[in-house]
Amino acid sequence: MTSEVLYRKWRPRKLSEVVGQDSVTQTLRRSVATGRMAHAYLLCGPRGTGKTSTARILAKAINCLSAVDGEPDNECDPCIAINEGRALDLIEIDAASNRGIDDIRNLSDKINFAPNEFKFKVYIVDEVHMLTEQAFNALLKTLEEPPGHAIFVLATTEAHKVPLTIISRCQRYDFRRVPLDVTGAKLAELCAAENIQASQDALDLIARSSTGSLRDAENLLEQAAVSYGSPLDADQVREMLGMGGDEQALELAKCIVSRSVAEGLSVINRVAGEGADLQQLQRGVTEFLRSVMLSKTGAATTLGYPDETSAVLNELATGADLPHLLRSIRAFSAADTRRDTSSPLPLELALVESSLEPVAAPPAQVADAAARQAQPRQAPTRQARPYVHEQTPVQRQGAPQRQAARPAGAEPQPLPAEPAARLQAQWPQILRALRNTGTRFKLDALLRSSRDYALDGDRIVVKFSHNSHYDRIKEEMSNSSVLRELKEIINKAMDGDYEVVPEMESESNGQSMRQANQSHLVRAAQAMGARVVEQKEDDEQ
């Protein structure tokens, strides 16, 4: 018989035992204690932070026969049945493997049956973001009109992939990464319960490597205890995690701060020659540089390093140049070591690039930029007659615009100051900048499908002839991060504060063009210069 792993053996059995999520557990306890439960909950957050455990405890609490202050007693029949994994009214679904519409329809067909033994049937859907679009639509219908005896608990690590229609019908709770000191204290508690002797440095190292996931930290502790036994020290943990390069990472950080490029390249090649993990070296040096930055700016906080290492980092911070430090952090965090994990080239390039001084702009450009900043920005005035730019069929299909070749060495033409002309000149650049903006649909493709765009004061009105395109761009703009990125790109291109307003074109203005565009043959003929002479309506439908 195999022994139970630590994270399952010491899984919390009450809401108060969930580590590092006090704001969530207090709210849920109060909800159960007052009897004001929702019919659907959405638990979001990184892996290993207690989402599934909280869902199971919540199922126990709402069915417990003698709950106290919203906490299950773990002694009544429903609590024991759930703890032993034999409760028929607790249905757990892994959406990663049961993600189709048939799986959700099967759930919907059975949900109306009364509970077998509990007061409530609780459905826990783990990794709900993995459901297909059709399965989400089927689940939405169930969430809209659930029976009174059913409660849904949806858990996900990627809340942005869950449709807003699902989120709006749930009470959402966001789980946070567990802090380092809280993780270290929990690991020390487990060591005492399991009779494992471990140094505080070893526990801090495990906590730092788990990156806020308590489950990962518990698994690492068990792996280290099995590999090295007791007592457990920091050197053994470093060897297990492949972190023997911590000394090399600190040495490389010293070379970066002092701009000793030759010595830094020697360190990188020595680590590569020893066959060590270069990705671990990258993570280590990036963390060290981050600590130096925090110390340099006076925002230093505990990161789980020993006192000797912290003293070295503080000493490096006194002689560090902050702009160079920022360039170094960006360069090493952006180095792509995934394609060839044995090649030191990405780290070598990051080291050399971070040591180079940024190229200064020509004096003429600096003076021109200063002059533009010195000019007072005028608020856009509302025009009596908005400028409307009609897109041709070729433009809607994304065909490139032919531009006159500019002679070599010629100065770029300044952008028009008049807002309407500036919008026409900047529209292709705006579309290119929006190529990667959007969650499900990219904004550049949606905007290219528009009939026309118009400047109306401080509003850029974009008209659509198809409901699907209009609905999609409205859905994307309802996301705060997408809307923020859209406004930044628009305002930067227009040098002002503008708002993009999607609209459906009126029946009188767009009917003929919409009907004409229904046929790909008509669109192809229009692209070659043809035009619609007569439009006949089909009255037989």
Kinemage of the C-alpha trace (Angstrom):
@kinemage 1
@onewidth
@group {chain A} dominant
@subgroup {mainchain}
@vectorlist {calphas} color= white
{ca met a 1} P 0.000 0.000 0.000
{ca thr a 2} L 1.462 3.336 -1.026
{ca ser a 3} L 1.679 6.175 1.475
{ca glu a 4} L -0.318 9.316 0.897
{ca val a 5} L 1.627 12.294 -0.435
{ca leu a 6} L 2.044 15.286 1.838
{ca tyr a 7} L -0.156 17.754 -0.013
{ca arg a 8} L -3.082 15.314 0.084
{ca lys a 9} L -2.419 14.122 3.609
{ca trp a 10} L -2.346 17.669 4.985
{ca arg a 11} L -5.005 19.137 2.712
{ca pro a 12} L -7.043 21.713 4.697
{ca arg a 13} L -10.353 20.449 6.085
{ca lys a 14} L -11.720 23.809 7.222
{ca leu a 15} L -11.822 27.218 5.573
{ca ser a 16} L -9.673 28.666 8.363
{ca glu a 17} L -6.929 26.157 7.454
{ca val a 18} L -6.592 27.395 3.861
{ca val a 19} L -3.214 29.145 3.785
{ca gly a 20} L -2.782 32.676 2.499
{ca gln a 21} L -6.372 33.301 1.308
{ca asp a 22} L -7.935 34.967 4.352
{ca ser a 23} L -10.081 37.460 2.443
{ca val a 24} L -11.701 34.676 0.400
{ca thr a 25} L -12.267 32.239 3.246
{ca gln a 26} L -13.716 34.869 5.594
{ca thr a 27} L -16.266 35.897 2.976
{ca leu a 28} L -17.274 32.297 2.282
{ca arg a 29} L -17.610 31.526 6.004
{ca arg a 30} L -19.872 34.526 6.481
{ca ser a 31} L -21.920 33.502 3.441
{ca val a 32} L -22.498 29.989 4.826
{ca ala a 33} L -23.163 31.213 8.369
{ca thr a 34} L -25.854 33.647 7.228
{ca gly a 35} L -27.367 31.237 4.699
{ca arg a 36} L -26.786 33.614 1.789
{ca met a 37} L -25.153 31.213 -0.633
{ca ala a 38} L -24.865 31.893 -4.336
{ca his a 39} L -25.870 29.294 -6.906
{ca ala a 40} L -22.493 29.585 -8.684
{ca tyr a 41} L -18.972 30.496 -7.576
{ca leu a 42} L -15.877 31.153 -9.706
{ca leu a 43} L -12.523 30.539 -7.995
{ca cys a 44} L -9.602 32.027 -9.954
{ca gly a 45} L -5.895 32.030 -9.254
{ca pro a 46} L -2.509 30.367 -9.795
{ca arg a 47} L -2.042 26.632 -9.391
{ca gly a 48} L -1.550 25.180 -5.940
{ca thr a 49} L -3.156 28.052 -4.016
{ca gly a 50} L -6.140 26.121 -2.613
{ca lys a 51} L -8.977 26.552 -5.127
{ca thr a 52} L -10.112 22.901 -5.291
{ca ser a 53} L -9.617 22.402 -1.557
{ca thr a 54} L -11.751 25.468 -0.862
{ca ala a 55} L -14.457 24.139 -3.202
{ca arg a 56} L -14.604 20.830 -1.318
{ca ile a 57} L -14.670 22.557 2.077
{ca leu a 58} L -17.480 24.793 0.833
{ca ala a 59} L -19.420 21.688 -0.238
{ca lys a 60} L -18.993 20.281 3.276
{ca ala a 61} L -19.941 23.547 4.986
{ca ile a 62} L -23.248 24.035 3.153
{ca asn a 63} L -24.277 20.405 3.762
{ca cys a 64} L -22.906 20.068 7.305
{ca leu a 65} L -25.538 19.095 9.868
{ca ser a 66} L -23.931 21.139 12.669
{ca ala a 67} L -21.790 23.851 11.073
{ca val a 68} L -20.290 26.429 13.457
{ca asp a 69} L -19.655 29.960 12.142
{ca gly a 70} L -19.734 28.686 8.585
{ca glu a 71} L -17.173 25.942 9.242
{ca pro a 72} L -17.871 22.192 8.784
{ca asp a 73} L -17.515 20.044 11.895
{ca asn a 74} L -15.946 17.124 9.934
{ca glu a 75} L -17.873 14.727 12.183
{ca cys a 76} L -21.371 14.432 10.681
{ca asp a 77} L -22.216 11.956 7.922
{ca pro a 78} L -22.044 14.461 5.003
{ca cys a 79} L -18.630 15.744 6.120
{ca ile a 80} L -17.235 12.231 6.582
{ca ala a 81} L -18.606 11.122 3.207
{ca ile a 82} L -16.926 14.045 1.441
{ca asn a 83} L -13.649 13.555 3.328
{ca glu a 84} L -13.598 9.878 2.344
{ca gly a 85} L -14.475 10.639 -1.296
{ca arg a 86} L -17.718 8.635 -1.418
{ca ala a 87} L -20.309 11.429 -1.486
{ca leu a 88} L -22.763 10.917 -4.341
{ca asp a 89} L -23.982 14.514 -4.224
{ca leu a 90} L -20.497 15.988 -4.724
{ca ile a 91} L -19.741 15.731 -8.438
{ca glu a 92} L -16.248 16.741 -9.558
{ca ile a 93} L -15.667 17.292 -13.276
{ca asp a 94} L -12.275 17.782 -14.895
{ca ala a 95} L -13.003 20.140 -17.762
{ca ala a 96} L -9.605 19.402 -19.306
{ca ser a 97} L -10.734 15.872 -20.214
{ca asn a 98} L -14.529 16.387 -20.232
{ca arg a 99} L -14.678 19.543 -22.275
{ca gly a 100} L -17.221 18.791 -24.976
{ca ile a 101} L -20.849 19.787 -25.336
{ca asp a 102} L -22.000 16.195 -24.743
{ca asp a 103} L -20.374 16.175 -21.315
{ca ile a 104} L -22.145 19.387 -20.273
{ca arg a 105} L -25.453 18.199 -21.742
{ca asn a 106} L -25.143 15.020 -19.696
{ca leu a 107} L -24.630 17.191 -16.612
{ca ser a 108} L -27.628 19.366 -17.499
{ca asp a 109} L -29.865 16.315 -17.933
{ca lys a 110} L -29.026 14.972 -14.472
{ca ile a 111} L -28.975 18.217 -12.521
{ca asn a 112} L -32.737 18.298 -12.025
{ca phe a 113} L -32.709 15.049 -10.033
{ca ala a 114} L -32.996 15.648 -6.286
{ca pro a 115} L -29.933 15.038 -4.074
{ca asn a 116} L -29.461 11.473 -2.836
{ca glu a 117} L -28.524 12.256 0.766
{ca phe a 118} L -27.405 15.879 1.085
{ca lys a 119} L -29.353 19.106 1.141
{ca phe a 120} L -27.462 20.467 -1.881
{ca lys a 121} L -25.849 18.909 -4.906
{ca val a 122} L -22.461 20.542 -5.468
{ca tyr a 123} L -20.813 20.461 -8.900
{ca ile a 124} L -17.083 21.290 -8.925
{ca val a 125} L -15.820 22.000 -12.464
{ca asp a 126} L -12.019 22.183 -12.389
{ca glu a 127} L -10.054 23.985 -15.124
{ca val a 128} L -13.321 25.325 -16.510
{ca his a 129} L -11.492 27.489 -19.067
{ca met a 130} L -10.760 24.301 -21.062
{ca leu a 131} L -14.398 23.887 -22.120
{ca thr a 132} L -15.232 24.372 -25.782
{ca glu a 133} L -17.359 27.292 -26.961
{ca gln a 134} L -20.371 25.024 -27.470
{ca ala a 135} L -19.914 23.532 -23.996
{ca phe a 136} L -19.795 27.028 -22.495
{ca asn a 137} L -23.080 27.841 -24.231
{ca ala a 138} L -24.679 24.705 -22.781
{ca leu a 139} L -23.303 25.520 -19.313
{ca leu a 140} L -24.617 29.082 -19.608
{ca lys a 141} L -28.183 27.824 -19.988
{ca thr a 142} L -27.785 25.703 -16.856
{ca leu a 143} L -26.353 28.619 -14.874
{ca glu a 144} L -29.205 30.888 -15.950
{ca glu a 145} L -31.937 28.668 -14.488
{ca pro a 146} L -30.384 26.261 -11.967
{ca pro a 147} L -32.571 24.182 -9.667
{ca gly a 148} L -32.628 25.282 -6.039
{ca his a 149} L -30.735 22.224 -4.819
{ca ala a 150} L -27.710 22.677 -7.135
{ca ile a 151} L -24.622 24.793 -6.505
{ca phe a 152} L -21.772 25.187 -9.017
{ca val a 153} L -18.143 25.873 -8.062
{ca leu a 154} L -15.986 26.644 -11.116
{ca ala a 155} L -12.205 26.703 -10.694
{ca thr a 156} L -9.694 28.028 -13.214
{ca thr a 157} L -6.111 29.200 -13.490
{ca glu a 158} L -6.897 31.353 -16.552
{ca ala a 159} L -9.958 33.461 -15.843
{ca his a 160} L -9.457 35.554 -18.992
{ca lys a 161} L -10.420 32.500 -21.091
{ca val a 162} L -13.807 32.161 -19.385
{ca pro a 163} L -16.580 34.003 -21.291
{ca leu a 164} L -17.919 37.117 -19.629
{ca thr a 165} L -21.434 35.683 -19.816
{ca ile a 166} L -20.318 32.867 -17.497
{ca ile a 167} L -18.386 35.155 -15.144
{ca ser a 168} L -21.322 37.528 -14.769
{ca arg a 169} L -23.481 34.712 -13.386
{ca cys a 170} L -20.983 33.685 -10.702
{ca gln a 171} L -19.587 35.144 -7.521
{ca arg a 172} L -15.914 35.556 -8.354
{ca tyr a 173} L -13.107 35.021 -5.828
{ca asp a 174} L -9.473 35.630 -6.760
{ca phe a 175} L -6.824 33.526 -5.039
{ca arg a 176} L -3.374 35.057 -4.588
{ca arg a 177} L 0.068 33.518 -4.577
{ca val a 178} L 1.041 32.448 -1.076
{ca pro a 179} L 3.675 34.825 0.417
{ca leu a 180} L 7.179 33.469 1.065
{ca asp a 181} L 7.045 33.846 4.829
{ca val a 182} L 3.630 32.146 5.006
{ca thr a 183} L 4.871 29.267 2.849
{ca gly a 184} L 7.993 28.889 4.988
{ca ala a 185} L 5.919 28.816 8.184
{ca lys a 186} L 3.599 26.152 6.718
{ca leu a 187} L 6.567 24.014 5.645
{ca ala a 188} L 8.039 24.253 9.152
{ca glu a 189} L 4.676 23.117 10.540
{ca leu a 190} L 4.654 20.111 8.188
{ca cys a 191} L 8.223 19.217 9.159
{ca ala a 192} L 7.245 19.192 12.829
{ca ala a 193} L 4.224 16.987 12.116
{ca glu a 194} L 6.194 14.574 9.897
{ca asn a 195} L 9.300 14.508 12.128
{ca ile a 196} L 11.505 15.993 9.397
{ca gln a 197} L 14.479 18.069 10.501
{ca ala a 198} L 15.209 20.866 8.028
{ca ser a 199} L 17.158 24.097 8.324
{ca gln a 200} L 15.327 27.382 7.886
{ca asp a 201} L 17.540 28.202 4.880
{ca ala a 202} L 16.414 24.984 3.197
{ca leu a 203} L 12.735 25.780 3.822
{ca asp a 204} L 13.184 29.343 2.577
{ca leu a 205} L 14.851 28.022 -0.575
{ca ile a 206} L 11.963 25.627 -1.212
{ca ala a 207} L 9.448 28.424 -0.609
{ca arg a 208} L 11.246 30.717 -3.048
{ca ser a 209} L 11.410 27.987 -5.710
{ca ser a 210} L 7.683 27.245 -5.428
{ca thr a 211} L 6.806 30.780 -6.679
{ca gly a 212} L 3.753 31.124 -4.451
{ca ser a 213} L 2.285 27.632 -4.969
{ca leu a 214} L 1.919 25.867 -1.621
{ca arg a 215} L 1.257 22.520 -3.298
{ca asp a 216} L 4.531 22.787 -5.232
{ca ala a 217} L 6.345 23.672 -2.016
{ca glu a 218} L 4.912 20.642 -0.213
{ca asn a 219} L 5.868 18.357 -3.099
{ca leu a 220} L 9.422 19.755 -3.137
{ca leu a 221} L 9.734 19.244 0.620
{ca glu a 222} L 8.627 15.638 0.325
{ca gln a 223} L 10.971 15.024 -2.613
{ca ala a 224} L 13.903 16.451 -0.675
{ca ala a 225} L 13.054 14.420 2.439
{ca val a 226} L 12.854 11.224 0.382
{ca ser a 227} L 16.102 11.985 -1.478
{ca tyr a 228} L 18.310 13.092 1.433
{ca gly a 229} L 16.477 12.080 4.586
{ca ser a 230} L 16.764 14.068 7.796
{ca pro a 231} L 18.334 16.502 8.635
{ca leu a 232} L 17.885 18.515 5.454
{ca asp a 233} L 20.086 21.498 4.609
{ca ala a 234} L 20.110 24.198 1.932
{ca asp a 235} L 22.957 22.655 -0.096
{ca gln a 236} L 20.972 19.455 -0.547
{ca val a 237} L 17.935 21.430 -1.730
{ca arg a 238} L 20.105 23.349 -4.205
{ca glu a 239} L 21.511 20.086 -5.554
{ca met a 240} L 18.022 18.597 -5.918
{ca leu a 241} L 16.676 21.682 -7.709
{ca gly a 242} L 19.720 22.073 -9.918
{ca met a 243} L 20.490 25.346 -8.220
{ca gly a 244} L 24.157 24.652 -7.680
{ca gly a 245} L 24.671 27.663 -9.943
{ca asp a 246} L 23.472 30.130 -7.314
{ca glu a 247} L 27.093 31.064 -6.604
{ca gln a 248} L 27.716 31.448 -10.351
{ca ala a 249} L 24.544 33.517 -10.698
{ca leu a 250} L 25.719 35.818 -7.919
{ca glu a 251} L 29.157 36.013 -9.525
{ca leu a 252} L 27.543 36.886 -12.865
{ca ala a 253} L 25.416 39.555 -11.181
{ca lys a 254} L 28.608 41.133 -9.813
{ca cys a 255} L 30.095 41.191 -13.327
{ca ile a 256} L 26.948 42.794 -14.720
{ca val a 257} L 26.818 45.550 -12.110
{ca ser a 258} L 30.542 46.294 -12.518
{ca arg a 259} L 30.266 46.029 -16.330
{ca ser a 260} L 33.008 43.405 -16.491
{ca val a 261} L 31.936 41.885 -19.797
{ca ala a 262} L 34.920 39.564 -20.257
{ca glu a 263} L 34.582 38.073 -16.764
{ca gly a 264} L 30.823 37.709 -17.204
{ca leu a 265} L 31.252 35.822 -20.490
{ca ser a 266} L 33.753 33.525 -18.775
{ca val a 267} L 31.214 32.759 -16.036
{ca ile a 268} L 28.491 31.934 -18.584
{ca asn a 269} L 30.761 29.663 -20.602
{ca arg a 270} L 32.092 27.956 -17.480
{ca val a 271} L 28.538 27.126 -16.365
{ca ala a 272} L 27.692 25.877 -19.874
{ca gly a 273} L 30.850 23.767 -19.964
{ca glu a 274} L 29.921 22.129 -16.663
{ca gly a 275} L 26.605 21.047 -18.172
{ca ala a 276} L 24.565 23.041 -15.641
{ca asp a 277} L 21.076 24.336 -16.332
{ca leu a 278} L 21.423 27.665 -18.153
{ca gln a 279} L 17.740 28.459 -17.611
{ca gln a 280} L 18.322 28.181 -13.864
{ca leu a 281} L 21.313 30.517 -14.234
{ca gln a 282} L 19.083 32.961 -16.101
{ca arg a 283} L 16.401 32.841 -13.390
{ca gly a 284} L 18.973 33.179 -10.648
{ca val a 285} L 20.788 36.198 -12.080
{ca thr a 286} L 17.486 37.902 -12.892
{ca glu a 287} L 16.311 37.455 -9.291
{ca phe a 288} L 19.631 38.762 -7.959
{ca leu a 289} L 19.468 41.826 -10.224
{ca arg a 290} L 15.891 42.431 -9.109
{ca ser a 291} L 16.989 42.333 -5.481
{ca val a 292} L 19.768 44.825 -6.261
{ca met a 293} L 17.192 47.106 -7.919
{ca leu a 294} L 14.888 46.922 -4.892
{ca ser a 295} L 17.770 47.703 -2.556
{ca lys a 296} L 18.963 50.545 -4.787
{ca thr a 297} L 15.538 52.187 -4.824
{ca gly a 298} L 15.013 51.719 -1.083
{ca ala a 299} L 12.200 49.186 -1.552
{ca ala a 300} L 14.151 46.130 -0.409
{ca thr a 301} L 12.111 43.314 1.045
{ca thr a 302} L 12.863 39.795 2.223
{ca leu a 303} L 13.306 37.332 -0.643
{ca gly a 304} L 14.467 34.315 1.329
{ca tyr a 305} L 18.229 34.819 0.825
{ca pro a 306} L 20.761 34.045 3.570
{ca asp a 307} L 22.283 36.970 5.439
{ca glu a 308} L 25.620 36.645 3.603
{ca thr a 309} L 23.920 36.834 0.197
{ca ser a 310} L 21.746 39.759 1.271
{ca ala a 311} L 24.845 41.643 2.425
{ca val a 312} L 26.522 41.101 -0.971
{ca leu a 313} L 23.413 42.323 -2.825
{ca asn a 314} L 23.144 45.441 -0.664
{ca glu a 315} L 26.803 46.182 -1.320
{ca leu a 316} L 26.253 45.819 -5.062
{ca ala a 317} L 23.323 48.214 -4.866
{ca thr a 318} L 25.491 51.033 -3.479
{ca gly a 319} L 27.660 51.104 -6.604
{ca ala a 320} L 25.014 50.174 -9.182
{ca asp a 321} L 23.798 52.528 -11.892
{ca leu a 322} L 19.997 52.348 -11.988
{ca pro a 323} L 19.496 52.836 -15.794
{ca his a 324} L 22.140 50.176 -16.509
{ca leu a 325} L 20.492 47.912 -13.937
{ca leu a 326} L 17.110 48.283 -15.627
{ca arg a 327} L 18.587 47.495 -19.047
{ca ser a 328} L 20.252 44.398 -17.621
{ca ile a 329} L 17.063 43.093 -16.015
{ca arg a 330} L 15.137 43.581 -19.259
{ca ala a 331} L 17.853 41.908 -21.336
{ca phe a 332} L 18.218 38.820 -19.142
{ca ser a 333} L 14.496 38.368 -18.529
{ca ala a 334} L 13.878 38.543 -22.304
{ca ala a 335} L 16.672 36.110 -23.242
{ca asp a 336} L 15.100 33.102 -24.955
{ca thr a 337} L 16.881 29.967 -23.731
{ca arg a 338} L 14.016 27.601 -24.549
{ca arg a 339} L 14.946 26.778 -28.155
{ca asp a 340} L 18.380 25.420 -27.281
{ca thr a 341} L 18.808 24.942 -23.557
{ca ser a 342} L 22.488 24.071 -23.940
{ca ser a 343} L 23.514 27.167 -25.927
{ca pro a 344} L 24.979 30.057 -23.911
{ca leu a 345} L 24.461 32.502 -26.803
{ca pro a 346} L 21.210 34.122 -25.509
{ca leu a 347} L 22.816 34.903 -22.142
{ca glu a 348} L 25.996 36.149 -23.814
{ca leu a 349} L 23.978 38.504 -26.008
{ca ala a 350} L 22.010 39.734 -22.990
{ca leu a 351} L 25.245 40.465 -21.128
{ca val a 352} L 26.816 42.393 -24.006
{ca glu a 353} L 23.621 44.309 -24.830
{ca ser a 354} L 23.112 45.353 -21.227
{ca ser a 355} L 26.662 46.720 -21.041
{ca leu a 356} L 26.246 48.959 -24.091
{ca glu a 357} L 25.221 52.541 -23.581
{ca pro a 358} L 21.975 53.538 -25.340
{ca val a 359} L 22.543 55.405 -28.600
{ca ala a 360} L 21.686 59.076 -28.184
{ca ala a 361} L 19.222 60.637 -30.629
{ca pro a 362} L 20.557 63.228 -33.107
{ca pro a 363} L 20.417 66.806 -31.750
{ca ala a 364} L 17.900 67.844 -34.425
{ca gln a 365} L 15.460 65.144 -33.351
{ca val a 366} L 15.908 66.024 -29.668
{ca ala a 367} L 15.214 69.697 -30.387
{ca asp a 368} L 12.177 68.816 -32.493
{ca ala a 369} L 10.769 66.565 -29.750
{ca ala a 370} L 11.336 69.269 -27.132
{ca ala a 371} L 9.562 71.810 -29.318
{ca arg a 372} L 6.557 69.524 -29.734
{ca gln a 373} L 6.356 68.962 -25.986
{ca ala a 374} L 6.580 72.686 -25.338
{ca gln a 375} L 3.572 73.431 -27.543
{ca pro a 376} L 0.317 73.450 -25.569
{ca arg a 377} L -1.957 70.585 -26.527
{ca gln a 378} L -5.292 71.816 -27.785
{ca ala a 379} L -8.430 69.887 -27.051
{ca pro a 380} L -10.074 68.584 -30.221
{ca thr a 381} L -13.011 70.686 -31.313
{ca arg a 382} L -16.266 69.090 -32.356
{ca gln a 383} L -16.753 69.558 -36.074
{ca ala a 384} L -20.094 70.467 -37.543
{ca arg a 385} L -19.615 67.952 -40.351
{ca pro a 386} L -17.564 64.870 -39.451
{ca tyr a 387} L -14.996 63.602 -41.881
{ca val a 388} L -15.909 60.180 -43.246
{ca his a 389} L -13.440 57.917 -44.954
{ca glu a 390} L -15.098 55.289 -47.175
{ca gln a 391} L -13.128 52.068 -47.457
{ca thr a 392} L -12.971 50.440 -50.875
{ca pro a 393} L -13.477 46.681 -51.225
{ca val a 394} L -9.751 46.227 -51.711
{ca gln a 395} L -9.060 48.060 -48.460
{ca arg a 396} L -11.562 45.919 -46.565
{ca gln a 397} L -9.777 42.803 -47.763
{ca gly a 398} L -6.524 44.111 -46.309
{ca ala a 399} L -4.751 44.753 -49.638
{ca pro a 400} L -1.579 46.818 -49.148
{ca gln a 401} L -1.741 50.453 -50.136
{ca arg a 402} L 0.748 51.603 -52.751
{ca gln a 403} L 2.827 54.511 -51.605
{ca ala a 404} L 5.185 56.639 -53.603
{ca ala a 405} L 8.781 55.685 -52.987
{ca arg a 406} L 10.632 58.235 -50.875
{ca pro a 407} L 14.083 59.198 -52.118
{ca ala a 408} L 16.970 58.002 -49.996
{ca gly a 409} L 17.887 60.495 -47.278
{ca ala a 410} L 14.625 62.418 -47.613
{ca glu a 411} L 13.060 63.655 -44.358
{ca pro a 412} L 9.749 61.983 -43.396
{ca gln a 413} L 6.699 64.107 -44.027
{ca pro a 414} L 5.215 65.619 -40.850
{ca leu a 415} L 1.810 64.352 -39.812
{ca pro a 416} L -1.141 66.658 -40.483
{ca ala a 417} L -2.199 68.812 -37.552
{ca glu a 418} L -5.876 68.700 -38.533
{ca pro a 419} L -7.422 65.702 -36.641
{ca ala a 420} L -9.454 64.309 -39.543
{ca ala a 421} L -6.491 64.300 -41.915
{ca arg a 422} L -4.271 62.894 -39.198
{ca leu a 423} L -6.714 60.024 -38.633
{ca gln a 424} L -6.675 59.181 -42.350
{ca ala a 425} L -2.862 59.254 -42.392
{ca gln a 426} L -2.440 57.222 -39.211
{ca trp a 427} L -5.203 54.620 -39.744
{ca pro a 428} L -2.920 51.972 -41.410
{ca gln a 429} L -0.376 52.359 -38.598
{ca ile a 430} L -3.158 52.054 -36.001
{ca leu a 431} L -4.342 48.788 -37.574
{ca arg a 432} L -0.810 47.386 -37.621
{ca ala a 433} L -0.329 48.275 -33.960
{ca leu a 434} L -3.540 46.409 -33.051
{ca arg a 435} L -2.497 43.115 -34.662
{ca asn a 436} L -1.940 41.402 -31.305
{ca thr a 437} L -4.605 43.253 -29.312
{ca gly a 438} L -7.628 41.211 -28.275
{ca thr a 439} L -8.491 38.108 -26.267
{ca arg a 440} L -10.574 35.973 -28.642
{ca phe a 441} L -10.616 38.233 -31.716
{ca lys a 442} L -7.884 40.621 -32.856
{ca leu a 443} L -8.928 44.248 -33.179
{ca asp a 444} L -7.076 44.926 -36.419
{ca ala a 445} L -9.097 42.249 -38.266
{ca leu a 446} L -12.351 43.537 -36.789
{ca leu a 447} L -11.589 47.143 -37.709
{ca arg a 448} L -10.594 46.157 -41.255
{ca ser a 449} L -14.042 44.583 -41.655
{ca ser a 450} L -15.744 47.914 -40.917
{ca arg a 451} L -17.647 49.836 -43.604
{ca asp a 452} L -16.101 53.188 -42.778
{ca tyr a 453} L -14.703 55.226 -39.923
{ca ala a 454} L -15.532 58.820 -39.053
{ca leu a 455} L -14.099 61.473 -36.762
{ca asp a 456} L -16.815 63.183 -34.741
{ca gly a 457} L -15.136 65.569 -32.333
{ca asp a 458} L -13.235 63.434 -29.831
{ca arg a 459} L -15.044 60.259 -30.976
{ca ile a 460} L -13.827 57.915 -33.703
{ca val a 461} L -17.024 56.284 -34.930
{ca val a 462} L -16.436 52.944 -36.665
{ca lys a 463} L -19.443 51.568 -38.547
{ca phe a 464} L -20.109 47.885 -39.160
{ca ser a 465} L -22.500 46.255 -41.590
{ca his a 466} L -22.477 42.798 -39.970
{ca asn a 467} L -23.858 42.090 -36.521
{ca ser a 468} L -21.201 39.456 -35.835
{ca his a 469} L -18.334 41.929 -36.317
{ca tyr a 470} L -20.125 44.536 -34.227
{ca asp a 471} L -20.819 42.084 -31.387
{ca arg a 472} L -17.248 40.814 -31.406
{ca ile a 473} L -15.636 44.226 -31.132
{ca lys a 474} L -18.092 45.192 -28.374
{ca glu a 475} L -17.146 42.015 -26.532
{ca glu a 476} L -13.430 42.766 -26.880
{ca met a 477} L -13.863 46.399 -25.757
{ca ser a 478} L -15.708 45.223 -22.643
{ca asn a 479} L -12.369 43.807 -21.469
{ca ser a 480} L -10.621 46.556 -19.491
{ca ser a 481} L -7.089 45.550 -20.535
{ca val a 482} L -8.017 45.418 -24.241
{ca leu a 483} L -9.793 48.773 -24.021
{ca arg a 484} L -6.819 50.320 -22.254
{ca glu a 485} L -4.388 49.096 -24.912
{ca leu a 486} L -6.716 50.312 -27.680
{ca lys a 487} L -6.921 53.807 -26.150
{ca glu a 488} L -3.148 53.981 -25.709
{ca ile a 489} L -2.521 53.129 -29.371
{ca ile a 490} L -5.225 55.518 -30.643
{ca asn a 491} L -4.157 58.410 -28.408
{ca lys a 492} L -0.490 57.961 -29.296
{ca ala a 493} L -1.242 57.969 -33.030
{ca met a 494} L -3.637 60.934 -32.802
{ca asp a 495} L -1.670 62.861 -30.159
{ca gly a 496} L -4.857 63.467 -28.196
{ca asp a 497} L -7.558 61.838 -26.108
{ca tyr a 498} L -10.035 60.021 -28.366
{ca glu a 499} L -12.681 57.363 -27.851
{ca val a 500} L -13.454 54.571 -30.334
{ca val a 501} L -17.218 54.063 -30.690
{ca pro a 502} L -18.447 51.063 -32.755
{ca glu a 503} L -21.866 51.470 -34.403
{ca met a 504} L -24.091 49.434 -36.677
{ca glu a 505} L -24.720 51.335 -39.897
{ca ser a 506} L -28.315 52.311 -40.625
{ca glu a 507} L -30.502 50.268 -42.970
{ca ser a 508} L -30.738 53.064 -45.542
{ca asn a 509} L -27.004 53.687 -45.697
{ca gly a 510} L -25.740 50.142 -45.744
{ca gln a 511} L -28.373 47.851 -47.191
{ca ser a 512} L -27.253 47.836 -50.803
{ca met a 513} L -23.574 47.485 -49.973
{ca arg a 514} L -24.215 44.695 -47.484
{ca gln a 515} L -26.274 42.771 -49.990
{ca ala a 516} L -23.751 43.323 -52.726
{ca asn a 517} L -20.928 42.116 -50.505
{ca gln a 518} L -22.738 38.850 -49.770
{ca ser a 519} L -21.334 37.277 -52.962
{ca his a 520} L -17.596 36.703 -53.316
{ca leu a 521} L -18.022 37.063 -57.108
{ca val a 522} L -19.447 40.558 -56.677
{ca arg a 523} L -16.585 41.503 -54.369
{ca ala a 524} L -14.044 40.201 -56.876
{ca ala a 525} L -15.690 42.177 -59.687
{ca gln a 526} L -15.703 45.332 -57.566
{ca ala a 527} L -12.015 44.842 -56.821
{ca met a 528} L -11.369 44.948 -60.587
{ca gly a 529} L -13.294 48.209 -61.000
{ca ala a 530} L -16.899 47.077 -61.470
{ca arg a 531} L -19.779 48.758 -59.668
{ca val a 532} L -23.286 47.716 -58.687
{ca val a 533} L -25.774 49.084 -61.239
{ca glu a 534} L -28.996 47.498 -60.022
{ca gln a 535} L -29.960 45.544 -56.925
{ca lys a 536} L -32.865 43.111 -57.066
{ca glu a 537} L -34.533 41.897 -53.907
{ca asp a 538} L -35.569 38.304 -53.379
{ca asp a 539} L -39.232 38.370 -52.352
{ca glu a 540} L -39.659 34.620 -52.301
{ca gln a 541} L -38.036 34.097 -48.900
